[in-house]
């Protein structure tokens, strides 16, 4: 069975943005599923499908990745992205990169380069940032655009609105509230109408095919972030992780979204994969325990949230079918996800929402996808 699942971030998704976000997620699933269908001879790996799904999300201006990303304090687009292949555990990422149309393609190229022997015994990088990343993209003849081409009218409008509010706050001498500037939106969004408050976070994908599993993420980062800031989407073990060793009955791939600095400090994607791998008979409990531990570390800061899309594979016998499950868990107000498979599951998309509450709890749900 071939499965692709994607997410449009954990944070806050307005009712106004729901339709276009779900359309983007379904489109990403359709593109990736067509790729996975070519994996009959194991010559098309799930890492390729993950990359192609995220390219669709980066190209859609309604999401915070690639085109339409949040702008930095200076009003520019700086993107992070990473991708990981579960069988070899190869990884590639870019951070604070500008002018690259699809950061996930550059991260994929870095992953591929890391698997090749280098001349003179050099160690290939698994992460490139800033101008070094852009130079590598030009060397590979990847699509380079003028940085302004990655901005949308809406991203510019949001930047101007929040920059003016930040300046007024500084002039008044009041403390700045970060909760209203991040995608970790909670009840502190008082005073905003629904059309204005639809900031989303990191996008990502997880996939499984005959040849293994993979995971990836891409993000424009925080609105009004400092130039040069690198978020969880570029850091090994933080934004994505995949484990599907050859000959192992169990595999897992995870893509994470939320408050980047806290996710980095917790190596959240790897921590979730390790917890799930060590408790394959009680995955729900492993996810719940891990995310509750994460939340307890930041209990004094209600603006810190996390969301995870987790795909698991459990063989029922060799050779034979395997049990595949898709888990979504988040502590934010909402999380947007989509999935599809070649076993009758057409592309579907949802914006999962917490019950209305001043303090969002932990939301966990699971979709079971049988390979036979």
PLY file of the C-alpha trace (Angstrom):
ply
format ascii 1.0
element vertex 372
property float x
property float y
property float z
element edge 371
property int vertex1
property int vertex2
end_header
0.00 0.00 0.00
1.12 3.53 -0.82
0.04 6.32 1.56
0.63 10.06 1.61
-0.48 12.38 4.41
0.06 16.13 4.65
-0.57 18.94 7.11
-1.07 22.67 6.87
0.18 23.47 10.33
-0.92 23.45 13.95
-2.10 26.82 15.20
-5.26 28.68 14.25
-7.18 28.26 10.99
-9.96 30.74 10.41
-13.28 29.66 8.96
-12.55 31.98 6.04
-9.31 30.20 5.13
-10.58 26.63 5.63
-11.80 26.02 2.07
-8.57 27.09 0.34
-6.38 25.27 2.87
-8.27 22.00 2.39
-8.04 22.39 -1.40
-4.25 22.81 -1.13
-3.95 19.71 1.03
-6.02 17.58 -1.36
-3.96 18.83 -4.32
-0.74 17.90 -2.52
-2.07 14.40 -1.82
-3.12 13.90 -5.44
0.30 14.95 -6.75
2.18 12.71 -4.34
-0.11 9.72 -4.83
0.49 9.82 -8.57
4.20 9.63 -7.78
3.79 6.73 -5.37
1.85 4.82 -8.01
5.12 4.61 -9.96
6.81 2.78 -7.09
5.87 -0.70 -8.35
9.51 -1.56 -9.03
10.76 0.27 -5.92
12.43 2.87 -8.13
10.38 5.78 -6.77
10.97 6.30 -3.07
8.51 7.85 -0.60
11.02 10.64 0.01
10.27 11.82 -3.54
6.53 11.77 -2.87
7.00 13.75 0.34
9.02 16.36 -1.56
6.45 16.66 -4.34
3.57 17.02 -1.88
5.36 19.81 -0.03
6.19 21.59 -3.31
2.43 21.90 -3.91
1.98 23.39 -0.43
4.92 25.77 -0.91
3.43 27.04 -4.17
0.05 27.80 -2.61
-0.07 31.31 -1.18
-2.58 30.40 1.53
0.07 28.58 3.58
3.15 29.72 5.48
5.81 28.05 3.32
7.55 29.17 0.14
5.26 31.56 -1.75
3.17 33.55 0.72
5.42 32.94 3.73
5.37 35.15 6.79
7.78 38.07 6.50
10.73 38.82 8.75
11.10 42.00 10.79
12.72 43.53 7.68
9.81 42.49 5.47
11.63 39.68 3.63
10.97 35.97 3.06
13.39 33.52 4.70
12.45 29.84 4.55
13.40 26.63 6.35
12.80 23.07 5.14
13.97 19.53 5.80
13.35 15.98 4.65
14.33 12.54 5.96
14.33 9.02 4.50
13.52 6.32 7.05
15.42 3.32 5.69
18.81 4.96 5.30
18.10 7.76 7.82
19.61 10.27 5.39
18.56 13.86 6.09
18.83 17.20 4.33
17.79 20.71 5.31
18.02 24.42 4.53
17.64 27.37 6.88
16.93 31.08 6.41
17.19 30.69 2.64
16.01 33.47 0.32
15.06 33.53 -3.35
14.66 29.74 -3.70
11.19 28.99 -5.08
10.90 25.59 -3.43
13.07 25.14 -0.33
12.00 21.49 0.03
13.57 20.67 -3.35
16.84 22.15 -2.14
16.62 20.16 1.10
15.99 17.01 -0.98
19.06 17.77 -3.10
21.15 18.13 0.07
19.84 14.75 1.27
20.83 13.14 -2.05
24.24 14.82 -1.98
24.83 13.54 1.57
24.50 9.96 0.30
27.30 10.34 -2.27
31.04 10.01 -1.63
32.80 13.38 -1.84
36.13 14.07 -3.51
39.21 14.36 -1.26
37.33 12.67 1.56
35.20 15.73 2.33
32.17 15.27 4.59
28.98 16.31 2.75
26.73 18.76 4.63
23.28 17.79 5.81
22.27 21.42 6.37
22.99 24.68 4.54
21.77 28.15 5.54
21.49 31.64 4.13
23.60 32.57 1.13
25.42 29.24 1.18
22.11 27.45 0.63
21.15 29.86 -2.16
24.53 29.36 -3.85
24.09 25.57 -3.74
20.65 25.96 -5.33
22.13 28.05 -8.15
24.87 25.46 -8.65
22.19 22.79 -9.08
20.22 25.06 -11.42
17.20 24.96 -9.16
14.54 27.60 -9.73
15.69 30.93 -8.29
13.31 33.89 -8.14
13.56 37.48 -7.00
12.76 37.45 -3.25
9.83 39.80 -3.86
8.16 37.13 -6.00
7.64 35.00 -2.88
5.54 37.71 -1.23
1.78 37.91 -1.61
-0.46 40.94 -1.14
-1.80 39.27 1.98
1.60 38.52 3.50
2.63 42.15 2.92
-0.63 43.40 4.42
-0.20 41.18 7.51
3.39 42.34 7.92
2.43 46.01 7.76
-0.42 45.53 10.23
1.68 43.73 12.82
4.76 45.89 12.29
2.67 49.00 13.03
1.21 47.35 16.12
4.67 46.36 17.31
5.97 49.90 16.84
3.00 51.36 18.73
3.58 48.87 21.54
7.24 49.83 21.77
6.41 53.53 21.75
3.96 53.05 24.61
6.57 51.20 26.65
4.22 48.27 27.17
5.45 44.68 27.18
5.25 42.95 23.81
2.95 39.92 23.66
4.37 37.17 21.49
1.20 35.11 21.61
-0.48 37.28 18.99
2.52 37.26 16.65
3.02 33.54 16.34
0.89 30.85 14.80
0.38 29.56 18.33
-2.87 31.46 18.47
-5.08 31.23 21.53
-7.65 33.40 23.22
-5.17 36.28 23.18
-6.46 36.98 19.66
-9.11 39.21 21.24
-9.97 42.19 19.12
-9.22 40.50 15.78
-11.90 39.54 13.30
-11.89 36.14 11.61
-10.62 37.48 8.29
-7.53 38.83 9.98
-6.54 35.97 12.25
-5.65 33.04 10.04
-1.95 32.58 10.57
-0.86 29.01 9.92
2.42 27.32 10.66
4.85 24.79 9.22
3.53 22.52 6.45
4.67 18.96 6.08
4.15 15.45 4.77
4.72 11.80 5.63
4.60 8.87 3.20
4.93 5.12 2.92
5.53 2.95 -0.14
6.97 -0.44 -1.02
10.44 0.94 -0.42
10.06 2.52 3.01
8.89 5.70 4.74
9.79 9.40 4.72
8.90 12.71 6.33
9.41 16.38 5.56
8.55 19.94 6.62
8.74 23.45 5.18
8.08 26.84 6.76
8.35 30.57 6.34
8.75 30.83 10.10
7.36 33.31 12.56
5.86 36.59 11.46
8.26 39.44 12.36
11.06 37.00 13.17
14.61 38.27 13.36
16.44 37.96 10.02
18.61 34.86 10.10
16.36 33.02 12.55
16.30 29.26 11.86
13.26 27.34 13.03
12.41 23.72 13.75
11.73 23.00 10.08
15.48 22.98 9.42
16.76 21.20 12.53
17.54 17.47 12.61
15.13 15.63 14.92
12.92 18.66 15.52
10.63 19.24 12.54
10.57 15.79 10.94
11.88 12.28 11.52
11.46 8.84 9.93
12.50 5.34 10.99
11.80 2.32 8.77
14.88 0.07 8.97
15.05 -2.71 6.39
13.87 -5.99 7.91
12.11 -4.29 10.83
8.39 -5.05 11.28
7.65 -1.54 12.56
8.18 1.87 10.96
7.21 5.45 11.79
7.38 8.86 10.11
6.55 12.15 11.81
6.13 15.78 10.72
5.81 18.45 13.41
4.40 21.96 13.60
4.10 24.59 16.32
6.33 26.83 18.42
9.71 26.33 16.80
12.12 27.17 19.60
10.35 24.87 22.07
10.18 22.09 19.46
13.92 22.43 18.79
14.76 22.25 22.48
12.69 19.07 22.77
13.85 17.41 19.50
10.14 16.73 19.28
9.87 14.77 16.02
12.63 12.35 17.04
11.29 12.12 20.58
7.85 11.18 19.25
9.26 8.59 16.84
11.40 7.03 19.57
8.43 6.89 21.96
6.14 5.32 19.35
8.81 2.83 18.22
9.37 1.66 21.79
5.62 1.23 22.40
4.14 -0.14 19.15
1.29 -1.83 21.04
0.12 1.40 22.67
0.88 4.22 20.27
-1.89 6.46 21.62
-0.37 6.38 25.10
3.13 7.06 23.74
1.96 10.12 21.79
-0.12 11.38 24.71
2.74 10.99 27.19
5.25 12.72 24.92
3.08 15.73 24.12
1.94 16.12 27.73
5.59 16.11 28.82
6.27 18.76 26.16
3.39 20.93 27.39
4.41 20.62 31.04
7.82 22.11 30.23
6.11 25.28 29.03
3.08 25.41 31.31
3.88 29.02 32.21
3.66 30.06 28.56
0.24 29.24 27.06
1.47 30.46 23.66
3.70 27.39 23.26
1.94 24.69 21.24
2.79 21.68 19.11
1.11 19.47 16.54
2.27 16.23 14.96
1.24 14.10 11.99
2.49 10.55 12.54
2.30 7.61 10.13
2.98 4.11 11.48
3.47 0.77 9.73
3.20 -2.62 11.39
3.69 -5.81 9.36
1.26 -8.61 10.22
3.63 -11.27 8.89
6.30 -11.65 6.24
5.54 -11.68 3.41
2.12 -10.13 3.82
0.04 -7.00 4.31
0.76 -4.41 6.93
-1.36 -2.30 9.23
-0.97 1.41 8.54
-2.28 4.09 10.88
-2.27 7.87 10.63
-2.19 9.80 13.89
-2.79 13.51 14.39
-2.18 15.15 17.75
-2.02 18.82 18.69
-2.27 21.25 21.62
-3.20 24.28 19.50
-6.66 25.51 18.53
-6.63 23.56 15.26
-4.59 21.53 12.80
-5.19 21.04 9.07
-4.44 17.60 7.59
-5.09 15.54 4.47
-4.37 11.99 3.32
-4.80 9.55 0.43
-3.78 6.01 -0.50
-3.87 3.70 -3.50
-6.30 1.37 -1.66
-9.49 3.31 -2.20
-8.77 6.31 0.00
-9.26 9.30 -2.28
-7.63 12.59 -1.21
-9.45 13.93 1.84
-8.74 16.99 3.95
-9.89 18.22 7.34
-9.40 21.14 9.66
-9.52 19.45 13.05
-10.54 21.79 15.86
-10.48 21.74 19.63
-13.70 22.24 21.52
-14.02 25.91 22.40
-12.05 26.59 25.56
-9.89 29.34 26.97
-7.08 26.76 27.29
-6.80 24.17 24.48
-6.15 20.62 25.63
-4.41 17.76 23.86
-6.35 16.50 20.82
-5.50 13.04 19.43
-7.18 11.13 16.62
-6.29 8.15 14.46
-7.19 6.87 10.97
-6.69 3.16 10.27
-5.63 2.27 6.72
-5.41 -1.42 5.88
-3.17 -2.60 3.03
-5.59 -5.38 2.06
0 1
1 2
2 3
3 4
4 5
5 6
6 7
7 8
8 9
9 10
10 11
11 12
12 13
13 14
14 15
15 16
16 17
17 18
18 19
19 20
20 21
21 22
22 23
23 24
24 25
25 26
26 27
27 28
28 29
29 30
30 31
31 32
32 33
33 34
34 35
35 36
36 37
37 38
38 39
39 40
40 41
41 42
42 43
43 44
44 45
45 46
46 47
47 48
48 49
49 50
50 51
51 52
52 53
53 54
54 55
55 56
56 57
57 58
58 59
59 60
60 61
61 62
62 63
63 64
64 65
65 66
66 67
67 68
68 69
69 70
70 71
71 72
72 73
73 74
74 75
75 76
76 77
77 78
78 79
79 80
80 81
81 82
82 83
83 84
84 85
85 86
86 87
87 88
88 89
89 90
90 91
91 92
92 93
93 94
94 95
95 96
96 97
97 98
98 99
99 100
100 101
101 102
102 103
103 104
104 105
105 106
106 107
107 108
108 109
109 110
110 111
111 112
112 113
113 114
114 115
115 116
116 117
117 118
118 119
119 120
120 121
121 122
122 123
123 124
124 125
125 126
126 127
127 128
128 129
129 130
130 131
131 132
132 133
133 134
134 135
135 136
136 137
137 138
138 139
139 140
140 141
141 142
142 143
143 144
144 145
145 146
146 147
147 148
148 149
149 150
150 151
151 152
152 153
153 154
154 155
155 156
156 157
157 158
158 159
159 160
160 161
161 162
162 163
163 164
164 165
165 166
166 167
167 168
168 169
169 170
170 171
171 172
172 173
173 174
174 175
175 176
176 177
177 178
178 179
179 180
180 181
181 182
182 183
183 184
184 185
185 186
186 187
187 188
188 189
189 190
190 191
191 192
192 193
193 194
194 195
195 196
196 197
197 198
198 199
199 200
200 201
201 202
202 203
203 204
204 205
205 206
206 207
207 208
208 209
209 210
210 211
211 212
212 213
213 214
214 215
215 216
216 217
217 218
218 219
219 220
220 221
221 222
222 223
223 224
224 225
225 226
226 227
227 228
228 229
229 230
230 231
231 232
232 233
233 234
234 235
235 236
236 237
237 238
238 239
239 240
240 241
241 242
242 243
243 244
244 245
245 246
246 247
247 248
248 249
249 250
250 251
251 252
252 253
253 254
254 255
255 256
256 257
257 258
258 259
259 260
260 261
261 262
262 263
263 264
264 265
265 266
266 267
267 268
268 269
269 270
270 271
271 272
272 273
273 274
274 275
275 276
276 277
277 278
278 279
279 280
280 281
281 282
282 283
283 284
284 285
285 286
286 287
287 288
288 289
289 290
290 291
291 292
292 293
293 294
294 295
295 296
296 297
297 298
298 299
299 300
300 301
301 302
302 303
303 304
304 305
305 306
306 307
307 308
308 309
309 310
310 311
311 312
312 313
313 314
314 315
315 316
316 317
317 318
318 319
319 320
320 321
321 322
322 323
323 324
324 325
325 326
326 327
327 328
328 329
329 330
330 331
331 332
332 333
333 334
334 335
335 336
336 337
337 338
338 339
339 340
340 341
341 342
342 343
343 344
344 345
345 346
346 347
347 348
348 349
349 350
350 351
351 352
352 353
353 354
354 355
355 356
356 357
357 358
358 359
359 360
360 361
361 362
362 363
363 364
364 365
365 366
366 367
367 368
368 369
369 370
370 371
